[in-house]
Amino acid sequence: MSSIVNTARNAVAANFGHFAPSLSTHPFSLDETPDQSGKVAVVTGGSEGIGYGVAHTLLKNNIDKLFILSLSQKVANDAKDTLVQELGQASVDKTVWLECDLANWKKVKSVAEQIKDSTDRLDVLVNNAGRGIMTFKLSSLGVDRHMAINHMGHAVLISQLLPLMKKTADAGSVVRIVNVSSNLHSSVPTTLKFKSLPDINTNMGAKKQYGRSKLAGILYARYFDRNVTQKGNPNILMNAVHPGIVSTKQSKEDIHEPYPLAGYGLSVAMEPFKKNQFQGAVSAIFAATTTKDSGQYICPPALPDPGSEPSQDEALGDDLMKLTREIVLDKTKEDLVVT
C-alpha cells in the first residue's frame, strides 16, 4: 500500500504546482541550489518560461557568466528588463544574449564558435528551447521542425561545445548537460523507428510529434552516458528531465494552434493547477547543479524514473544518433554531430 501511495504522491509532485512538489519522496527546491561562483553556463530558450526560471536561478546563485540563446530579440529584451528589476543590473551584465534558430544547424555551429571564443570553460548546458505541441511542419532543410529544433539542433550544439566541456572536466570540475524532455515522450508508439528521414518526417499528430522529439532527448542522454561519460569522461554528465505541467507560452498560447477548441482545456481549465516557471525549472536545476548521476530521466523535483519502454531501448538510441549524424551531414555538408 505504501508504494502505491508514494507513486501517487510522486505523480502529483512531478506534474502540478503550488504545494504539490512538497509531496515528493525525492525533495529538492531552488533554495538548495549550490553556489555557482566561478562557473559558466549556457541555456537555450533562456528568455522565457522554464528557461527563464533556469537562467534566473543560476544568476541568483552567482554564476560567473551565462550565455542565453534566444530566437526572438524582443523576448530577450523583455527578459533583460525583468532581470534588471528582479536581480539588478549586475546580474544582467553577466549575461551574453545570442540570437539562434536551432533549426539552422550552421547557425548553431556559428553560435557555438562565439561561445568558445568568449570563455575558457563551460560547466552547465541546459537544452531547453523547443517547439511545443504544434502541427507538423518541415524546417527549411526539409526535416520535421520538432526533431530539427528539439533534438538535432541541440545535438549540434552539444557536439560543437564538447571540446570546451571536456577541457573543463579534465581540470577537475563536474560538467552537467540537461535535456528538457517531457512525460509525453510516452505518447509515441512502441513501434517507433529512427532508421531513415521518412521515419523522422512521419506526421504523427501534434502530441506525438512533440513526444517523439522529447523521447529523443532521453535516448540521447542515455546514449551520451554510454558513449562519452562511461568511456573516459566521468566528469561530464548528461541527463533528461520532465518539468511538469507548467504555465508557459507553449501551454497557454501555442496549444491552440493544433487544438483550437480542445486546447482551452489545457490553457484555461488547467491553469490553476500548473507550475509557475520557477517550479517548472526545479528538475532542470537539480540536474544542472546537483546530481552526481548520468544517463537518467529525472521527474520533479529530483526523482529518477525509468521512463517509457522505448526510452530504455539502447538500440533505438543508437539508431537515433546514427541517423542524426547522417541527416545533419547530408543537409549541411558538414560533420557537425560528433557525439
C-alpha positions as CSV (number, residue, x, y, z in Angstrom):
1,M,0.0,0.0,0.0
2,S,2.8,2.4,0.9
3,S,4.4,2.0,-2.6
4,I,1.0,2.9,-4.2
5,V,0.7,5.9,-2.0
6,N,4.2,7.0,-2.8
7,T,3.7,6.5,-6.6
8,A,0.6,8.7,-6.4
9,R,2.4,11.4,-4.3
10,N,5.3,11.5,-6.8
11,A,3.0,11.7,-9.8
12,V,1.2,14.7,-8.2
13,A,4.5,16.3,-7.2
14,A,6.0,15.9,-10.6
15,N,3.2,17.4,-12.6
16,F,1.4,20.1,-10.5
17,G,2.3,23.4,-8.8
18,H,1.6,25.2,-5.6
19,F,2.0,22.7,-2.6
20,A,2.2,19.6,-4.8
21,P,6.1,19.4,-5.1
22,S,6.3,19.0,-1.3
23,L,4.7,15.6,-1.6
24,S,7.6,14.0,-3.4
25,T,9.7,11.3,-1.9
26,H,12.7,12.9,-3.6
27,P,12.6,16.5,-2.5
28,F,14.6,19.4,-3.9
29,S,14.0,23.1,-4.1
30,L,15.6,26.0,-5.8
31,D,16.7,27.2,-2.4
32,E,19.0,24.2,-2.3
33,T,20.9,25.3,-5.5
34,P,24.6,25.2,-4.8
35,D,26.7,28.3,-5.2
36,Q,27.7,28.7,-8.8
37,S,30.6,31.1,-8.4
38,G,33.4,30.6,-10.9
39,K,31.1,28.7,-13.3
40,V,29.9,29.3,-16.8
41,A,26.6,28.2,-18.2
42,V,24.6,28.1,-21.5
43,V,20.8,28.0,-21.5
44,T,18.8,27.7,-24.8
45,G,15.5,29.4,-24.7
46,G,16.5,31.1,-21.5
47,S,14.5,34.3,-22.2
48,E,11.1,33.0,-21.2
49,G,9.2,30.2,-19.5
50,I,11.2,27.3,-17.9
51,G,14.4,28.6,-19.5
52,Y,14.0,31.9,-17.8
53,G,13.4,30.2,-14.5
54,V,16.7,28.3,-15.0
55,A,18.6,31.4,-16.1
56,H,17.2,33.5,-13.2
57,T,18.2,30.7,-10.6
58,L,21.7,30.4,-12.0
59,L,22.2,34.2,-11.8
60,K,20.7,34.4,-8.3
61,N,23.3,31.8,-7.2
62,N,26.3,33.7,-8.5
63,I,27.0,32.1,-11.9
64,D,30.0,34.0,-13.3
65,K,28.9,34.0,-16.9
66,L,25.6,33.0,-18.6
67,F,25.1,32.6,-22.4
68,I,21.4,32.7,-23.3
69,L,20.3,31.6,-26.7
70,S,17.0,33.1,-27.9
71,L,15.1,33.0,-31.1
72,S,13.4,36.4,-30.6
73,Q,15.3,39.6,-29.9
74,K,12.1,41.2,-28.4
75,V,11.7,38.3,-26.0
76,A,15.3,38.6,-25.0
77,N,15.0,42.4,-24.4
78,D,11.9,41.8,-22.3
79,A,13.8,39.2,-20.2
80,K,16.7,41.6,-19.7
81,D,14.3,44.3,-18.4
82,T,12.7,41.8,-16.0
83,L,16.1,40.5,-14.7
84,V,17.2,44.1,-14.0
85,Q,14.1,44.6,-11.9
86,E,14.3,41.3,-10.1
87,L,18.1,40.8,-9.7
88,G,19.7,44.1,-10.6
89,Q,21.9,45.3,-13.4
90,A,25.0,43.4,-12.2
91,S,23.3,40.1,-12.9
92,V,22.3,41.2,-16.4
93,D,25.9,42.3,-17.0
94,K,26.9,38.6,-16.5
95,T,24.7,37.5,-19.4
96,V,25.5,37.2,-23.1
97,W,22.4,37.1,-25.3
98,L,22.8,35.3,-28.6
99,E,20.2,35.0,-31.3
100,C,19.9,31.5,-32.6
101,D,17.4,29.4,-34.6
102,L,18.2,25.8,-33.6
103,A,16.7,24.5,-36.8
104,N,19.5,26.3,-38.7
105,W,22.4,24.0,-37.8
106,K,25.1,26.1,-39.4
107,K,23.9,29.0,-37.3
108,V,24.1,26.8,-34.3
109,K,27.7,26.0,-35.1
110,S,28.5,29.7,-35.5
111,V,26.9,30.5,-32.1
112,A,28.9,27.7,-30.5
113,E,32.1,29.3,-32.0
114,Q,31.1,32.6,-30.5
115,I,30.7,31.0,-27.1
116,K,34.1,29.2,-27.4
117,D,35.8,32.5,-28.3
118,S,34.3,34.2,-25.2
119,T,35.1,31.7,-22.4
120,D,37.7,29.2,-21.4
121,R,35.3,26.9,-19.6
122,L,31.7,25.6,-19.7
123,D,30.2,23.9,-16.6
124,V,26.5,23.8,-17.4
125,L,24.5,23.4,-20.6
126,V,20.7,23.4,-20.4
127,N,19.0,22.4,-23.6
128,N,15.6,23.9,-23.0
129,A,14.5,25.7,-26.2
130,G,12.0,23.8,-28.3
131,R,8.9,23.6,-30.5
132,G,5.8,22.7,-28.4
133,I,2.7,20.7,-29.1
134,M,2.0,22.1,-32.6
135,T,1.1,20.7,-36.0
136,F,3.6,19.0,-38.4
137,K,5.9,21.4,-40.3
138,L,9.1,20.9,-42.1
139,S,12.2,23.1,-41.5
140,S,13.9,24.9,-44.3
141,L,16.2,21.9,-44.6
142,G,13.2,19.5,-45.1
143,V,13.2,18.0,-41.6
144,D,10.3,17.8,-39.1
145,R,10.7,21.0,-37.1
146,H,10.1,19.2,-33.8
147,M,13.1,17.0,-34.3
148,A,15.1,19.6,-36.1
149,I,14.9,22.0,-33.2
150,N,14.2,20.0,-30.1
151,H,16.8,17.2,-30.8
152,M,19.1,17.8,-33.7
153,G,19.8,21.5,-33.1
154,H,20.8,20.6,-29.6
155,A,22.9,17.7,-30.7
156,V,24.9,20.0,-32.9
157,L,25.3,22.5,-30.1
158,I,26.5,19.8,-27.7
159,S,28.9,18.4,-30.2
160,Q,30.4,21.8,-31.0
161,L,30.8,22.7,-27.3
162,L,32.0,19.3,-26.2
163,P,35.8,20.1,-26.5
164,L,35.3,23.1,-24.2
165,M,33.3,20.9,-21.7
166,K,36.0,18.2,-21.8
167,K,38.6,20.9,-21.0
168,T,36.6,22.0,-18.0
169,A,36.0,18.4,-16.9
170,D,39.7,17.4,-17.3
171,A,40.6,20.3,-15.0
172,G,38.6,18.6,-12.2
173,S,35.1,20.2,-12.5
174,V,31.9,18.3,-13.0
175,V,30.1,19.4,-16.2
176,R,26.4,18.8,-16.4
177,I,24.3,18.8,-19.6
178,V,20.5,18.8,-19.3
179,N,17.9,17.9,-22.0
180,V,14.5,19.3,-21.1
181,S,12.1,16.4,-22.0
182,S,8.5,15.6,-21.1
183,N,6.4,12.7,-19.8
184,L,4.7,13.0,-23.2
185,H,7.6,11.0,-24.5
186,S,5.5,8.0,-23.5
187,S,2.8,9.0,-26.0
188,V,4.7,7.6,-29.0
189,P,4.1,4.0,-30.2
190,T,6.5,1.3,-29.2
191,T,6.9,0.5,-32.9
192,L,8.7,3.9,-33.4
193,K,11.8,3.7,-35.6
194,F,14.7,6.0,-36.3
195,K,16.1,4.4,-39.4
196,S,15.6,7.0,-42.1
197,L,14.5,10.6,-42.8
198,P,11.0,9.4,-43.7
199,D,10.7,7.9,-40.2
200,I,11.6,11.4,-38.8
201,N,9.2,13.1,-41.2
202,T,6.2,10.9,-40.5
203,N,3.3,13.1,-39.4
204,M,2.2,11.5,-36.1
205,G,-0.1,14.4,-35.0
206,A,0.8,17.3,-32.7
207,K,1.1,15.5,-29.4
208,K,3.1,12.6,-30.7
209,Q,5.3,14.8,-32.9
210,Y,6.2,16.6,-29.7
211,G,6.5,13.4,-27.7
212,R,8.8,11.8,-30.3
213,S,11.3,14.8,-30.0
214,K,11.2,14.5,-26.2
215,L,11.8,10.8,-26.4
216,A,14.9,11.7,-28.4
217,G,16.1,13.8,-25.6
218,I,16.0,10.9,-23.2
219,L,17.6,8.5,-25.6
220,Y,20.3,11.0,-26.3
221,A,21.1,11.4,-22.6
222,R,21.4,7.6,-22.2
223,Y,23.4,7.2,-25.4
224,F,25.8,10.0,-24.3
225,D,26.3,8.3,-20.9
226,R,27.2,5.0,-22.6
227,N,29.4,6.5,-25.2
228,V,31.0,9.6,-23.6
229,T,30.6,9.6,-19.8
230,Q,31.5,5.9,-19.4
231,K,34.2,6.0,-21.9
232,G,36.8,8.2,-20.3
233,N,34.8,11.3,-19.4
234,P,33.3,10.5,-15.9
235,N,33.0,14.2,-15.1
236,I,30.7,15.0,-18.0
237,L,27.1,14.1,-17.1
238,M,24.1,14.2,-19.3
239,N,20.5,13.8,-18.0
240,A,17.0,14.4,-19.3
241,V,14.2,15.9,-17.2
242,H,10.5,16.3,-17.1
243,P,9.5,19.8,-15.9
244,G,5.8,19.0,-15.1
245,I,2.8,20.9,-16.4
246,V,4.0,24.4,-16.5
247,S,2.3,27.8,-17.2
248,T,4.2,28.9,-20.3
249,K,3.5,30.4,-23.7
250,Q,3.5,26.8,-25.1
251,S,0.8,25.7,-22.7
252,K,-1.3,28.9,-22.8
253,E,-1.0,30.0,-26.5
254,D,0.8,27.6,-28.8
255,I,-1.5,24.7,-27.8
256,H,-4.4,26.5,-29.6
257,E,-2.6,26.1,-33.0
258,P,-3.2,22.3,-33.2
259,Y,-6.3,22.3,-30.9
260,P,-8.3,25.5,-31.4
261,L,-11.1,24.3,-29.1
262,A,-9.7,21.5,-27.0
263,G,-6.6,23.5,-26.3
264,Y,-8.6,25.6,-23.9
265,G,-8.8,22.7,-21.6
266,L,-5.1,22.9,-21.1
267,S,-4.7,26.6,-21.4
268,V,-7.6,27.7,-19.2
269,A,-9.1,24.9,-17.2
270,M,-5.7,23.5,-16.1
271,E,-4.1,26.9,-15.4
272,P,-4.9,26.9,-11.6
273,F,-3.1,23.6,-11.2
274,K,0.0,24.3,-13.3
275,K,3.5,25.1,-12.0
276,N,4.9,28.5,-12.5
277,Q,8.2,29.0,-14.5
278,F,10.3,28.6,-11.3
279,Q,8.6,25.4,-10.2
280,G,9.0,24.2,-13.7
281,A,12.7,24.8,-13.6
282,V,13.4,22.7,-10.4
283,S,14.2,19.4,-12.1
284,A,16.4,21.1,-14.6
285,I,18.3,23.0,-11.9
286,F,18.7,19.8,-9.9
287,A,20.2,18.1,-13.0
288,A,22.3,21.2,-13.9
289,T,23.9,21.8,-10.4
290,T,23.5,18.9,-8.0
291,T,23.1,15.4,-9.4
292,K,26.1,13.1,-9.5
293,D,24.5,10.6,-11.9
294,S,24.3,10.5,-15.6
295,G,22.0,8.9,-18.2
296,Q,18.9,9.4,-16.1
297,Y,15.4,10.6,-16.8
298,I,14.5,12.8,-13.8
299,C,11.0,13.8,-12.8
300,P,10.4,16.8,-10.4
301,P,11.7,17.6,-8.0
302,A,14.6,15.1,-8.2
303,L,13.1,11.6,-8.8
304,P,14.9,9.2,-11.3
305,D,12.3,7.5,-13.4
306,P,12.7,4.6,-15.9
307,G,10.6,6.3,-18.5
308,S,8.8,4.5,-21.3
309,E,9.9,1.2,-22.8
310,P,11.2,2.9,-25.9
311,S,13.2,5.4,-23.8
312,Q,15.1,2.4,-22.3
313,D,15.9,0.9,-25.7
314,E,19.7,1.2,-26.3
315,A,19.4,0.0,-29.9
316,L,16.8,2.7,-30.6
317,G,19.1,5.3,-29.1
318,D,22.0,4.0,-31.3
319,D,19.7,4.3,-34.4
320,L,18.6,7.8,-33.4
321,M,22.2,9.1,-33.1
322,K,23.4,7.4,-36.2
323,L,20.5,8.9,-38.2
324,T,21.1,12.3,-36.5
325,R,24.7,12.4,-37.8
326,E,23.7,11.2,-41.2
327,I,20.9,13.8,-41.7
328,V,22.9,16.7,-40.4
329,L,25.9,15.8,-42.6
330,D,23.6,15.4,-45.6
331,K,21.8,18.7,-45.1
332,T,24.8,20.8,-44.2
333,K,27.7,19.0,-45.9
334,E,29.5,19.3,-42.5
335,D,30.2,16.7,-39.9
336,L,28.6,18.8,-37.1
337,V,27.4,15.9,-34.8
338,V,30.3,14.0,-33.3
339,T,28.8,12.6,-30.1
